Amino acid sequence: KTQQAADSAAVALASRGEAGGAVDAGLKPEDAPSAVAQPSPSQSSAPEAQAALAPDMQGESAPELSFERSMWGRLEALWAQRIEPSQKVMEQFAQVLKSRAELERKYGESLRSMAAEVKVDPEAGSVQAAVDAAMVNFRNRGEQSIELAEQVDQDIVVSLEAVIKQHRDVSQRIFTDVQLLTKYCQDKHNAHEKLARRYSARCLEAELAAQECLQGVTVRTADRLKMAQKVTQLSKQARTAEHEYYASIDQANMAQALYDKHMPLVLATLQDLEEKRGKCIKDCLMKLAVYETSWLRNLQYDIEAVVKVAESADVCKDLQEFLQAHTAAAVERRLPQPPLVPRAFWLCGRQPQPHMRLSPMARQQLEAHSFIRRMWEDEVGPVMHILLAEDAAASAPEDCRERTEQLRQGLGDARRRAALCLALRSEVLAREPPPGAADVDLARGAVVSQA
């Protein structure tokens, strides 16, 4: 089971090379026995590795350093001092750029809203034109800030987050698989050392028992037979321990060969990931510099336009043009005003406002008066005039029977009763005598139909 776990870890390690640019070199099951016959690379290639690391004494340039040459056997230090800090810097950089884009977006929206609040007519004068140019500058700056935020957010932050996610997943899987492979190799070496001590103890015990049996010439035959049986048993145990010891050597060599075969791929993949992270950050910084330079150039152009308009503003000229436009009206208004004279007290007070806001009660009364006057003029007044006219026809009551019946049915409404009273009053006042005549002398009877 341990051998199968190591093989699966080796295959997973080899597949990680595809994400980091390394060559896929997965371990096949039929390749494992060949590692038994190979000597331990840690023993055979140690002098060669030291010779490769040392600079050439004959004046040739030293080979290019790499993780494989400089960090072999120091994966944990490499991870803690280089891989994790690099990933953290990239994540912090992406977070800062995201916050910067959000701030630029809020800043641009605020500038645009503030510029929209100022309403200036640029045709009113050079000063107003300068203020309008400043507002246009604010609006353009806000739009440019929003554009900068979109460029940073869509072009830089998105690519950074994609690289961060991919490298985080790949690095975590590599670290897990390397831990599994290292543990497998360490377990095989520990088992080899344990079996070596056991093999040594069994052989030493069997050797001592054999020497004791050979030296026991004077011992009784039965005792020597028991000693010989014990020596035989110990020899079998030593033989079994020897087989296990040789098998542990093969397994330890296989594990070490597997480790030495895949660690170069792991280190090369980590170095490739590290280089890609650095290049990605560099490219993002260059893009940010380009976007900010463009934003700054546009801002400089707008400021120069505002400065040009502000310098051309002539306050005195604007004032003279305004005064010239209003000179004729001012001459007309400079005519002599009549002197003040005393007025009555009711004219000196505060005049009522033409458009006063009515209370609900006053509004209701006004509507009632309007309804009464309309009823008087349109319905009740004409009927009363026909009935009470001096030259009324004899058939007038019969002709107005239907309208009179409608009026009688509506007298339950106070407004209709008030309209009837107004109609009767108007008819009576219409028959008043002329000025100077006696009312009793001119009075005469009037017949009112009971219909």
Buried (B, 14 or more C-beta within 10 A) or exposed (E): EEBEEBBEBBBBBBBBBEBBEBEEBBBEEEBBEEBEEEEBBBEEEEEEBEEEEEEEEEEEEEEEEEBBBEBBEEBEEBBEEBBEEBBEEBBEBBEEBBEBBEEBBEBBBEBBEEBEEEEBEBEBBBBBBBBBBBBBBBBBBBBBBBBBBBBBBEBBBEBBBEBBEBBEEBBEBBBEBBEBBBBBBEBBBEBBEEBBEBBEEBBEBBBEBBEEBEEEEEBEEEEBEEBBEBBBEBBEBBBEBBEBBEBBBBBBBBBBBBBBBBBBBBBBBBBBBBEBBEEBBEEBEEBBEEBEEBBEEBBEEBEEBBEEBBEEBEEEEBEEBEEEEEEEEEEEEEEEEEEEEEEEEEEEEEEEEEEEEEEEEEEEEEEEEEBBBEBBBEBBBBBBBBBBEEEBEEEBBEEBEEBBEEBEEBEEEEBBBBBBEBBBEBBEEEEEEEEEEEEEEEEEEEEEBEE
